[in-house]
């Protein structure tokens, strides 16, 4: 453990590029702001100058990334040996030594990928297990999702083995993106209720942009995925009046971008639809402020979409946009509570078009003003307190 005379130390683990992962970046900011000395282990570069040391997860061996190597490792290696080849061997020696010697007071596991480390005595020694161990589950990890293709069926048993560590008794606390998804884990693993920590960005001090009655600017920003309702949005745009324009501000995904561009080029309203590059995470709220309404129209195709409460919802609030959602319970509840937008009573494109067409310019001004008021309470400070309380007060199962 860290010297009682020095700052407490934490290691944040994430199988992501932490510098561009909003949720993990906020964890780092919250911990450093609370006086912790924070190291990180993940992909990409050093996420922020406040990080004491960033450990880059090394590239995997070629034999476990080629098709034949994956097949051999999945069919021939025991799960623990396979995990060692895929994850443990990629952790820099210095990071492993700090863990082994018990130098961390807190280890934050993001998502499921690092869970089996807890049962690896070469990493999590008795000294390492004295730390507080927090698991943050960003969303719902479906145990049956990898059964749809041959490759998925081959890797599925390993995925479910890794996922089983969600319920490991060594974790002293757990958090999740919202309460409904947390209840799924409680029901499955019999763990203590997870602490909801929503994906809310920091407060941004700005005003709503003016509304032009001749151009209501619709926006979808974020992940480039057809599951995010692109088909419904494009179909709705075929019948919406000319005062509506649509912008897709998407993260990189060449296949999705190509397909979307093809459909936009053939669209009867193509002059009112555009695709633009993503804004930097730290500038996002300011960059989207020029728009009027964020469209977050997710058909409930899976649990994560059914209970979705995504970053973009709160980013839109900080951008002072109104939001347009379907009957997704977590989002719809907040829209109704704060009056910040419209809940569409159905998940068809016609439902979306009807709801949008019924909005007057005054309605848009009203929901943007409500979003401005909601920004004072829907910001990261509330979630910061929830996260810090979870890691401070959690207790290990008996």
N, C-alpha and C positions, 0 to 999 in steps of 0.2 A: 504493500500500500504506500501511497504518497506520504511523505513526512508531514506530521501534524502541523509543522510550522510553515509549510508551503501550500500552494493552491491544490485543491483536489484535482485529480486527473481523470479524463474520460477518453475512451476510444469509440468512435462512431464508425460502424461497419455498414457499407452499402455496395451492392453489386450494381452500381450505376456511376455515371459521370457526375460526381457530387456537385461540382460547380454549376451544373445546369439542371440539377434536381431540386425544385423549389422546397419540397418537404424536408429533405435532408439538410439543405442549406439553412433552413430556419432552425432546425435542431442545433446545428453548430453555432448559429448566432445566439440562440437562447442560452446555451450552456456557457459560451464565452462571456456573454453579458452578465451571467450569474456568478462569474468568477472562476469557472472551471478552466484548467489547462486542457485543451482539446487536441487530440490527434485524430486523423481520419485514415481509413483504409477503403479504397475503392478504385474506380477507373478514372482516367483523365488526370488533369493537373491539380495542383493545390487549390482547394475550393475558395479560400479566402485568406487574406493576410493575417487574420486572427488565429488561424490554425497553427498550433505549435509545430507539428510535423505531419506531412501527408505521406502515407505509404501507398505506392502504386501497386495494385494487384498485377502481378507479372503475367505475361502471355502464356496461355496453356501450351503444353506439348503438342506438337503436330499430330501425334498418333491418337490423341483424344478429340481432335477436331475434324479429322477426315472422316468420310463416310464409313470406311472399313474400320477405322479406329473406334468410332462411336459404337458401331455394331459389336466389335470385340469386347469393349469395356462394359457394355450393357449386358451382354450375354455371359461373359466369362468371369468378370471380377465381382467379388463380394461388394456390397454397398459401401462399406466403410473404406475399402481400398479404392474404389472408384471415386469416392468423395475426396480422398486424399490426393489423387491424381488431378482431379478437376479444380479443387479449391485450395486445399492446405498447402500443396507444393508451390502454389503461386503467391503465397503470403511472404513478403520479405522477411529474412531471418531476424532483422532488428525488431520488427513488430511481434513476431512469435516470441522472442526472448522477453520483451516487455510484458506480454501476456503471461508467459510461463512463470515469471518471477513475481507476479502479483503487483505490478507497478500501477495498475489502474484501479481506481475506486468505483468506476462505472464503465460498463460496456453496453453500447446501444446497438442492437441488431435491427437493421432495417429489412423488412420482408423476411423471406424464409431461407434464402440461399446459404447463410452461414450457420444455421441452427445445429447441424451435426457436429460443429466444433465443440459443443458442450460435452460430448461423450468421447472426445479425443484427448487422452491423458497426456499426450505430447505437447498439447497446446493449453488446454484448460486443466492445469494442475490444481491440487487442493488450494494452493495460494491464489491462483487466478479465480477460483470459484468463491473466494471471499468477497469479491466485488459485487456491487449491485448490477444485476443483469436485466436490461430492459429490452423487450421485443416490441417494435412498432410495425404493425401490419397496415400497409397503406390501403389495402382493399381486400376483397374476398378471393381466396385461392381455392378454386373448385377442385375437389379430389378426383372428379371424373372427366375433367376437361381434356386430358391427353389420351383419348381413346378413339379418335376419329380417323386417324390415318395410320399407315403401317409404322412410320417413324415414331408417331406419338404413342402407339401401343408398345413399341420397344422401350422407349424412355419413360413411359408412364410409371412403372413400378419404382424407379429411382426417384421420380418427382414426388410420388406419394410417400416414400420413405423420408425424404427431406421434409416434406410438409408435416409429417407426424411430430416433428420436434416443436411445433407450435405449442403443444401441451406439456413441454418438458418442465419438470418440477424445479429446475435450477433458476428459472426466470423469476425475478422478484416483482416484476410489474410488466404490464402489457398495455399498449394503446392501439387505437384503430381510427379510421377516418370518420366514422359516425356510429351512433348507437345501434341502428338496425343491423349493420354488418357485424358489430361486436357481439350481438345476441346470437348470430349464427355460430360463432366460435365457442361461445359459452355452452350452447346446446350440444355441440359436437364433442368438445374436449373436457367439459366439466370444470373449466377454469373459473377463477374469480372474474367478475365483470370487467371488461376492458375499458380503459379511460378514453372517451372520445376526444380526439385532437383533430379538429377540422383543418382542411387545407386552405387557410386564410392568409393572404399576404399582409404586410404591414400597412398601417394607415398612410394614405397619400392625401396631402392637403391640396385640393383643387375643386373647382366648381364644375357642374355639368355644362357641356357645350350647348350653344343655342340650337334649337330645332328649326329646320327649314321646312315649312309645310309642303314645299315642292319636291323634297327629297328626304325620305325617312331611311336612314342608313342602317341596314342590318349587318350583323357581324357574327361569324363563327371563328374563334381563334383556338389554337391548341393542336392536339394530336390529329394527325392525318389518318383517319380510319373510316371506312364506310359504315361501321356500326354506329357512328356518331350522327346518323340521320341525314347524310348528304343527299340521298335519293329524295327524301321527303322535302327537303329545302329546295332542291332544284325543281321538283314537280310543282311546288307551291309558287315558285317564281314564274311559272308559265301563265298563271292566272291573276297574279297580284297586279294592281294598278301600277302605272309607270312611276308613281312617286316613291316606290320601294326599290332600293338598290341592295345588292348583296355582296359582301366581301368575305372571302375565306383567307384567313391569316394562319397558315399551317406550318407545323414542324416538318422537317425533311422526311420524305418517304417517296422515292422516285416512282414506284408503281402506282401509288394512290394519286400522286400529282398528275401523272400521265393520263390516267383514266379520267380524273376530274377535268383536266384541260380539254380532253377530247369531248366530254359531254358539254362543257361550257361552250366550246366552239360551235357545237351543233344545236345549241339551245336557242329557242325563239327570242329569249330576252338576254342574249349574250352581251349586248351593249350595257346592261345594268348589272353584270356579274363580273367580279374580278378575283384573282388569286394574288396575294402579296406575301412577301417573306415574313417570317416571324420577327417579333420585336424582342430585344434583349430582356431577360427576365426582370431585371431591376428597373427597367424603363416601361414595362408593359402597361401599367395603369395609365401613365401619361400618354402613351402612344395610341391607346384605343379610345381615349377621351373624345375624339372627334366623331365617334359613332353614336347611334341612338339606342339600339336594341341588340342585345346578345341573344342569339337563338341557340338554345341547348335542348334539342328535341330528340331524346334518346328512347327509342322503342325498347321495352324491357326484355331484350333477347337473352339476357343472362343476369345473374344475381347482382353483379357490379353495376350493370346499367339500370336495373330495377331500383336499387338503393343509391344511385349515384348522387354524390355531392362534390363535384369536381372543383379543382383549382379555378377553372374559368368562371364559375359562378361568382366566387368572391372577388376575383380579379375584375369582373364586370362591375361589381358594386364599387370597388375602389376607383374604377374608371368613370363612375357616375353614369353608367348605362342602365336602362331598364332591362329586364330579363324576360325571355319568353320560353316557358318550359312545358313539357307534357305533365301528365299526372304521375310524375316520379315523386314518391312521397316525401323524401328528405328535402328536395328542392321546392316542391309545391308548398310545403309547410312554411318555409321562410318567405317565399314570395307573398303568400297570403298574410303572414304575420306583419311584414314590413310594408306591404303595398307596393312592392318594387317592380311589378311587371304583370304578366298575364300567364295563367295556367290554362293550357289548351285541353279541352275535354275530350281527348281522343288522340290516337297516334297515327292517323292517316294524314297524307299531304293536304287533303281537302280541309281537315280540321285545322291544320296550321294556317292555311291560306285564309280561312274564314275568320280566325281569331285575329290575324294581323290586319286584314282588310277593315275590320270593325274598329280599329284604333284611329282616333282623330289626332291631329297634331297636338291639341291640348292634352289628350290622354298621354301622349309620349312625354310632353313636358312634365306632367304630373308624376309619372313613374320615375323619371330621371331625378326629379326633386326628392322623391321618397328614397331613391338610392343614395342620394347625397346625405340624407339624414341617417340612413342605415350604416353608412360607412363609418360613423362614429362608434358603432358597437360591433360591427362585423369586420373586425381586424385582428391582426395576429396577437395583440396583447392578451386577449382572453385565452387564446389557445396556448400561449407561452406559459401562463400560470398553470394550466391544466397539465401540460407536459412536465414542467419542473416539479410539480407536486407528485406526479406519478413516479418519476425516477427517484425522488427523495424519500417517499413514504412507503414504497412497495416492500413487501415481505416475501421471503421464499417459502414455498409450500413445505408443510411439515413432513 
